[in-house]
Amino acid sequence: MISRIIHSEAVPNILLPATPDLIWSSVVFVILLTFFWFRVLPNFKKTLDARTDAIEGRLAEAERISAEAAKQTAAMASAQEDSRAEAAAVREQARAEGVAIIAELKEQANAEAARITATAKAQIEAERQAALVSLRAEVGTLAIDLASKVVGASLQNDKVATNVVNDFLADLEGGKQK
């Protein structure tokens, strides 16, 4: 049987097409390849290039916007820091003014208290002097009446009466100091 297969005619291979089919298929393939190469592929390239350019443009725009946002953020942070510093300066100035106002009010209160104290002392001294004069007159009158009754003589002479009262008061004050 092996000898029969070796000597027999060549059996065609069913996986290999015939030569005319191969040639016509190659021609159609080359025509389709040329059509796609010159007609379809350039359109794909244009579309892909347009998309690439659009994407790159959007990326560049996004980077520009991002850089602008970063600048604005930095500017806002700087402005915020300036505002904080200004607010701190205003607070410090207000504190200093408050301390100055309080010190001024204390000084005015002390001056007013000193003025009131001085006025009160002057008034007390004036009242004391008035009371002393009134008391001297009263004591003088009583002393003259008493001396008149004791001596039995009238001491109506103003000069003599004044000397007697002054001597009496001087003796009283001298006795008080001892």
C-alpha positions in Angstrom: 0.0 0.0 0.0 2.8 2.4 0.7 4.1 1.7 -2.7 0.9 2.6 -4.2 0.8 6.0 -2.5 4.3 6.8 -3.5 3.8 5.9 -7.2 0.4 7.4 -7.6 -0.2 10.8 -9.0 0.2 13.8 -6.8 -3.0 14.5 -4.8 -3.8 18.2 -4.6 -3.6 19.9 -1.2 -7.0 21.2 -0.2 -5.5 23.9 2.0 -3.7 25.6 -0.9 -5.9 27.4 -3.4 -5.3 27.2 -7.0 -2.8 29.5 -8.7 -5.3 31.7 -10.6 -7.2 32.2 -7.4 -4.0 33.3 -5.7 -3.2 35.8 -8.4 -6.7 37.3 -8.5 -6.9 37.5 -4.7 -3.4 39.2 -4.6 -4.6 41.8 -7.3 -7.7 42.6 -5.3 -5.7 42.8 -2.1 -3.3 45.3 -3.7 -6.1 47.4 -5.0 -7.9 47.4 -1.6 -4.6 48.2 0.1 -3.9 51.1 -2.3 -7.4 52.4 -1.8 -7.1 52.3 2.0 -3.6 53.6 1.9 -4.4 56.7 -0.1 -8.0 57.4 0.7 -9.0 56.0 4.1 -5.8 56.2 6.0 -5.2 60.0 5.4 -8.7 60.7 6.7 -7.9 58.6 9.8 -4.7 60.5 10.2 -6.5 63.8 9.9 -9.0 62.8 12.4 -6.4 61.5 14.8 -4.2 64.6 14.3 -7.2 66.9 15.0 -8.1 64.9 18.1 -4.4 65.0 19.2 -4.3 68.8 18.6 -7.6 69.3 20.4 -6.3 67.2 23.4 -3.0 69.0 23.5 -4.8 72.4 23.2 -7.0 71.4 26.1 -4.0 70.3 28.1 -2.2 73.5 27.4 -5.3 75.5 28.3 -5.7 73.4 31.5 -2.1 74.1 32.4 -2.5 77.8 31.7 -5.7 77.9 33.8 -4.0 75.9 36.6 -1.0 78.3 36.6 -3.5 81.3 36.6 -5.4 79.7 39.5 -2.1 79.1 41.4 -1.2 82.8 40.9 -4.7 83.9 42.1 -4.4 81.5 45.0 -1.0 83.0 45.9 -2.4 86.5 45.5 -5.4 85.7 47.7 -3.1 84.1 50.3 -0.9 87.2 50.2 -3.9 89.5 50.5 -5.3 87.4 53.3 -2.0 87.6 55.1 -1.8 91.3 54.6 -5.4 91.6 55.9 -4.4 89.6 59.0 -1.4 91.8 59.6 -3.5 94.9 59.2 -6.2 93.6 61.5 -3.5 92.8 64.1 -2.1 96.3 63.7 -5.5 97.8 64.2 -6.2 95.6 67.2 -2.8 96.6 68.7 -3.5 100.3 68.0 -6.9 100.0 69.6 -5.4 98.4 72.7 -2.8 101.2 72.9 -5.5 103.8 72.5 -7.6 102.1 75.2 -4.6 102.0 77.6 -4.0 105.7 76.8 -7.7 106.6 77.4 -7.8 104.6 80.6 -4.6 106.4 81.8 -6.0 109.8 80.8 -9.3 109.0 82.6 -7.4 107.9 85.7 -5.4 111.0 85.6 -8.5 113.2 85.3 -10.2 111.2 88.1 -7.2 111.8 90.3 -7.1 115.5 89.5 -10.8 115.8 90.1 -10.4 113.9 93.4 -7.5 116.2 94.4 -9.6 119.3 93.4 -12.6 118.0 95.4 -10.4 117.2 98.4 -8.7 120.6 98.2 -12.1 122.3 98.0 -13.4 120.3 100.9 -10.4 121.1 103.0 -10.7 124.8 102.2 -14.4 124.7 103.0 -13.8 122.8 106.2 -11.1 125.4 107.1 -13.4 128.3 106.3 -16.2 126.7 108.4 -13.7 126.1 111.2 -12.5 129.7 111.1 -16.2 130.9 111.0 -17.0 128.6 113.9 -13.9 129.8 115.8 -14.9 133.5 115.2 -18.5 132.7 116.2 -17.3 130.8 119.2 -14.9 133.6 120.2 -17.7 136.1 120.0 -20.1 133.9 122.0 -17.4 133.0 124.6 -16.5 136.7 124.8 -20.1 137.7 125.4 -20.4 135.0 128.1 -17.1 136.0 129.7 -18.1 139.6 129.8 -21.4 138.8 131.4 -19.8 136.5 133.8 -17.0 138.9 134.7 -19.6 141.7 135.1 -21.6 139.6 137.6 -18.5 138.6 139.5 -16.9 142.0 139.6 -20.1 143.8 139.9 -18.9 146.4 137.5 -20.1 147.1 134.1 -17.6 146.2 131.4 -19.4 148.0 128.6 -16.2 149.6 127.3 -15.4 147.7 124.1 -11.7 148.1 124.3 -11.5 146.9 127.9 -14.0 144.0 127.1 -12.0 143.0 124.1 -8.8 142.9 126.0 -10.4 140.8 128.8 -11.8 138.3 126.3 -8.6 138.0 124.4 -6.6 137.4 127.6 -9.2 134.8 128.7 -9.0 133.0 125.3 -5.3 133.1 125.3 -5.2 131.5 128.7 -7.6 128.8 127.5 -5.6 128.1 124.5 -2.4 128.1 126.5 -3.9 125.6 128.9 -5.0 123.4 126.0 -1.5 123.1 124.6 0.1 122.1 127.9 
